[in-house]
């Protein structure tokens, strides 16, 4: 497996208060750990964004983006091809944005602006209309719902072992009681531990994992039915219903339309 290093911006400071960057990354491209004086919204218009930010792992689908505040160390790796979008913000623009790295929900307005700017390769908004759109984008970011991470990870060894086993085989359909027995706790105790450490239930975490895995699998030539069975669904329709709840579109639509 050959990894290709991604060139980083070599500015000492941004050429404008809001600066845009676009790229199509192939499989196994990466950016080594780095930091810079500006904040960055990291977004995958198609594919799953994999990042390590200040020691925490972030995996983000196209409905969300990862916010990295100024001077926070972060790195990036592409497990499969992604349409990458970044919005770099000068420190003064970051004042009303979160001080900690987090996941932000991306509105349809924000997606549309990013898509339009990427299509026109607008890096620095210079036209008055583009400056207004850039300000709308910043306003949308300031109002975006925050969550710590789309797919959080645990710190306790027992729970972490379960999450890693599920990530190795997202189609594992064993119920929570079986996993609880594996680490010698009651089902109720493990259910509470999921909510306490991850902020969501076992079922929600596994569904999010399957959704992220599905996004990556849809870049392959496997049929939707095959992907559904690989992810533990007994029918293709059950998988399609899950995907539509998460993405707002069917797997087939997502596959045919390479960008959100």
N, C-alpha and C positions, 0 to 999 in steps of 0.2 A: 504494500500500500504506500503510495507516494503522496506526501502532503505538500501543498503549495502555500507559501506564505503570502498573506495579503498585505499590500503596501498601505501604510498608514499615512494620514495627513501630516505633512511636515511643516505646518504653520507653527509659529510661536504664539500667534493669536489669530483668531478668525478674521477673514477679510470683510465680513459683515456680521451684524448682530445675530442674524439667522442665516445659516449656511446649509445647503442641502447636498447630500451625496447619494449616488445610485450605483449599483453594480449587480451583475448576474454572477453569482459564485457557483462554481462547480462542486462536486463531491470532494471532500477531504481538503478544502481550503481553510486556512486558519490565520488568526491574528494573535501573536504572542501577548502575554500580559503587558499592559501599558496604561498610562493615565495621561490626561491633558487638562488644561485650565478651563475648558468649557464643558458644558453638559451635553449629553447626546441621547436622543431618542432613537433606539435601535429597533428596526421593524422589518419583518419579512412579509412582503405582499403575497408571496406564494412559497410554501414550505414551512418548516419549523425552525425557529431561531434557537440555537444552543449557545449559551453564554455562561461564563463564570465571572461573577461580579463580587469583588471584595470577599472571596472565599465561599460564596453561595452559588449554587447551580440554578440557572434559569432556562426553562424551555417554554417557548411562546409561539402560539399559532397566529394566523393572520388577523384574528379579531383583537389581538393585544400587541403591545410593544413593551420593550424593556427600557426603563428610564435609568440612565447612569448620570448621577450628579457630577459636577466638576471635581477633579483630583481623585476620583475613585478608581482603583485599579480594576481592569476588566480584560477579558479575552474572549475569543469567538472561534467556533468551529462549525463547519458545514457537514452534516452527515449525509446530505443529499443536495441537489441543486436548489438554490433559493434566489428569489428576486429581492435583493437587499435594498433597503431605504434607510437613510439616516438623516436626522435633523439635528444640526449642531447649534447650540445656543450659547451666546456670550454670558459670562457670569451675571451680569446685570439683569438679563432676561430670565435667569433661573431663580430669581428671588422668591417668586410665588409658586415654585414647583417643589416637589418633595425633596427633603434633605438626604433621604436614604434611597438606595437603589430599590426599585419596585417594578411591578407590572401595571401598565395603564391600559384601560379599555379604550379601543380606538373607535371613534364615532364615524358614521358614514360620511360626514362632511370632511373630516380629517383625511379619511381614505381617498376621497375624491380629489382633494387638493394635492396630496402626495402623488396620486396617479397622473394628474394633469401636469404637475411640475416635472415628473420623471419622463413623461412622453415628450415634453418640450426641452428637456435637459436644463431646467432652470436651477442653477447652483446658487446664484446670488440674485435675489429679487430686485430688479432695477426699474422695470415699468411700474407706473403708479398702481395699475390693477394688480400686479403680482405682489407689490408691497402690502396692499390691502389684504390679499389672500394669505400672505405670510402672517399678518397680524391676527386674522381669523384663526389660523392654525395654532398660534400661541395661546389665544383665548380658549380654544377647544382643549388644548393640553392642560391648561390650568383648571378646567372643569372636569377633566377625565376621571372616572371612578378608579380608585387605587386599590390594588390588592398586592400583598407581599410577593407572591409568586404564583403563576398559573398552576404549576405542578410542584408543590413544595416537597422538601425532603426532611427526614427525621434525623435527630441526633442520637437517640437511644439505640443501642446495638440491635435489640430484638426487632423493633419496628423497622429499622433501616434494612435489616436482612430480608424482611417481608417485601419491602418496596423494591429492593434490588432483584429479588426472585420474580416479582411481577413484571419488572421492566425487561428481564431476560425472556419472559414468556407472557406477554399481555393477554393471550388467549386462555390462560389458566382460570378455570371457572370455579375453583374450590371456594366454598363459602367461608365467611369470617370465622366460624367456629373451628374449621380445620386449621386455619392459620394460628388461631389462639392456642390450640393444642400443641402446635409445633414449638411455640415458645413458652409453653407451660403456664399460661394465664387463662382466665375465663373469657368467654366471648364478650361479656359486658365490659370487662376491664380493657380489652383490646379496642373495643368500639370507642370508649372514652379517651383512650390514648390517641387514636386517630384524630378526634376532634380537638383535643388539647394541643397536640404537637403540630398538626397540619392544618387545623381550622376547617376541616371538612370530614365527611364520613368515608368509610372504607369504599362504599359503592361509588361515591362521587370521584374519589381519587382514581380508582380503577377506570372509570369511564373517561376521565380526562386523559389518562395514559393511552387508552385505546384510541381516542380521537387523534392525539398527536401521532401515534403510530400509523393510523389510517392515512393521515395527510402525507406522510413519507411514503407509504405503500402505494398511494395513488400515482406516484411518479414512475411506478414499474408497469410492466405489461400484464400483470395479473388481473383477472376479472374481478369485478366488485363482489361477486359471490365467493370467490376464493379468499379475498381479503376478509370478508365477513366471517368465514369459517375459521381462518387463521386467528382472528381476534376473539373467538369463543362464542360467536353468535350462531344460533341454531338455524336462523333464516336470514336471507339477504335483506328482507324488508325490515327486520328488527335493527340491523346495522344501519340501513339507510335512515330510519327514523331517528336513531341516536345522532348520526352525523348531521342531519338537518336541524336538530335541536341545538347542536353546538355551533354549527357554521352558518345556519340560515339558508343553506342551499343543499342540494343533493350531492352525493359523491361524484356522480356523473357530470353534473354541472361544474363542480370544482375542477375535475380532471380536464374538461374541455376548455375552461376559461382559466388560463394560467395565472391570472392575477385577480385579486379582490378589488 
